[in-house]
């Protein structure tokens, strides 16, 4: 384990190796941006194709439209027959079919609308399902800055001596301790 940590510390102490690592990260980030852009273009082409050919969109929605519930259809038929019988039209098959279609139409339309919404949602509309491209500007700017040689961060001190605290920058020439405040 100690050898691994030495390898990492020696790798990151060399400015050339850090630049190499930054270049690799920048390349990977740019590749990710290119892949994301390709996905966007493919998606845009699909949507444009559907806009040019709305029959395809309607066919997609028709495939997933759920049939009406049998209990709903039976209950609606009973209501329509009862309504027509109260008006003396129970024996007229044409009037019954038209009345039944009118009674079931809102339910069928709701099923179609639900299917269309599901298709549009599966297509990612609105087009907010894509991530934003990675901002690589800070990485590229640090990559192309000149490297500075490594400078030790601590200055050697004489043993047993401590440096004085930094001054506030204001000097009192009179020595009175009153800094004009």
C-alpha positions in Angstrom: 0.0 0.0 0.0 2.9 2.3 0.8 4.4 1.8 -2.7 1.1 2.8 -4.3 0.9 6.0 -2.3 4.5 6.8 -3.2 3.7 6.2 -6.9 0.7 8.6 -6.8 2.7 11.3 -4.9 5.6 11.0 -7.3 3.3 11.1 -10.3 1.5 14.3 -9.1 4.7 16.0 -8.2 5.9 16.2 -11.8 4.2 19.1 -13.6 4.4 17.2 -16.9 2.5 14.3 -15.5 -0.2 16.7 -14.2 -0.5 18.3 -17.7 -0.9 14.8 -19.2 -3.6 13.9 -16.7 -5.4 17.2 -17.4 -5.2 16.6 -21.1 -6.7 13.1 -20.7 -9.6 14.6 -18.6 -10.2 17.3 -21.1 -10.3 14.8 -23.9 -12.7 12.6 -22.1 -14.9 15.6 -21.3 -14.9 16.7 -24.9 -15.7 13.2 -26.1 -18.7 13.2 -23.7 -19.9 16.5 -25.2 -19.6 15.1 -28.7 -21.6 12.0 -27.8 -24.3 14.2 -26.2 -24.5 16.4 -29.3 -24.9 13.3 -31.5 -27.8 12.2 -29.3 -29.4 15.6 -29.6 -29.1 15.6 -33.4 -30.6 12.1 -33.7 -33.4 13.2 -31.4 -34.0 16.3 -33.5 -34.1 14.3 -36.7 -36.6 11.9 -35.2 -38.9 14.8 -34.1 -38.5 16.6 -37.4 -39.5 13.3 -39.2 -42.6 13.0 -37.0 -43.5 16.6 -37.7 -43.2 16.0 -41.4 -45.2 12.7 -41.2 -47.9 13.0 -38.4 -49.3 9.7 -39.5 -46.3 8.0 -37.8 -47.1 9.8 -34.6 -50.7 8.8 -34.8 -49.7 5.2 -35.5 -47.5 5.2 -32.5 -50.3 6.5 -30.3 -52.8 4.0 -31.8 -50.5 1.1 -30.9 -50.7 1.9 -27.2 -54.3 3.1 -27.0 -56.1 1.0 -24.4 -59.5 -0.5 -25.3 -62.4 0.7 -23.3 -63.3 -1.2 -20.2 -66.0 -3.9 -20.9 -67.9 -2.8 -17.7 -67.9 0.8 -18.9 -69.2 -0.1 -22.4 -72.0 -2.3 -20.9 -73.1 0.4 -18.4 -73.2 3.0 -21.2 -75.2 0.6 -23.4 -77.7 0.1 -20.6 -78.1 3.8 -20.1 -78.5 4.5 -23.8 -81.1 1.7 -24.2 -83.0 3.0 -21.2 -82.9 6.5 -22.5 -84.1 5.4 -26.0 -86.8 3.2 -24.5 -88.2 6.1 -22.4 -88.6 8.0 -25.7 -90.1 5.1 -27.6 -87.0 4.5 -29.8 -85.7 1.2 -28.3 -86.4 -0.8 -31.5 -84.4 1.5 -33.8 -80.9 0.0 -34.4 -79.6 3.0 -36.3 -80.5 5.5 -33.6 -79.2 3.2 -30.9 -75.8 2.8 -32.7 -75.4 6.6 -33.1 -76.5 7.3 -29.5 -74.1 4.7 -28.2 -71.2 6.1 -30.2 -71.9 9.6 -28.9 -72.0 8.3 -25.3 -68.7 6.4 -25.6 -66.8 9.0 -27.6 -65.5 11.1 -24.6 -64.1 7.9 -23.0 -62.4 6.8 -26.3 -61.0 10.3 -26.8 -59.6 10.3 -23.3 -57.9 6.9 -23.9 -56.4 8.3 -27.2 -55.2 11.5 -25.4 -53.6 9.4 -22.7 -51.8 7.3 -25.3 -50.6 10.3 -27.2 -49.3 11.9 -24.0 -47.4 8.6 -23.2 -45.9 8.6 -26.7 -44.8 12.2 -26.4 -43.4 11.6 -23.0 -41.4 8.6 -24.2 -40.0 10.7 -26.9 -38.7 13.2 -24.3 -41.0 16.0 -25.3 -40.4 18.7 -24.3 -36.7 18.2 -25.1 -35.4 18.7 -21.6 -34.2 15.2 -21.1 -30.7 15.9 -22.3 -27.9 17.2 -20.0 -26.0 20.4 -20.5 -22.6 20.1 -22.1 -19.7 20.0 -19.6 -18.0 23.4 -19.2 -14.4 22.6 -20.0 -13.2 26.2 -20.2 -11.5 26.2 -16.7 -9.8 22.9 -17.4 -8.5 24.1 -20.8 -7.3 27.4 -19.4 -5.3 25.6 -16.7 -4.0 23.2 -19.2 -2.5 25.9 -21.4 -1.0 28.0 -18.6 2.7 27.8 -18.3 3.8 25.5 -15.5 5.6 27.0 -12.5 8.5 25.1 -10.9 7.7 23.6 -7.6 8.7 25.9 -4.7 8.8 24.7 -1.1 6.0 26.2 0.9 7.9 26.4 4.2 10.9 28.5 4.8 13.6 26.9 7.1 13.7 28.5 10.6 16.5 28.5 13.1 15.7 26.0 15.9 14.0 27.5 18.9 13.2 30.9 17.2 9.7 31.9 16.2 9.0 34.7 13.7 7.2 37.8 14.9 3.5 38.1 14.0 2.8 40.0 10.9 2.3 43.7 11.4 -0.9 45.5 10.5 1.0 47.8 8.2 0.6 50.9 10.4 3.7 52.1 12.3 3.4 54.5 15.3 6.5 56.6 15.2 5.9 58.2 18.6 5.7 54.9 20.3 2.7 56.1 22.3 0.4 53.3 21.1 -2.1 55.8 19.8 -2.4 55.1 16.1 -4.5 58.2 15.4 -7.8 56.5 16.2 
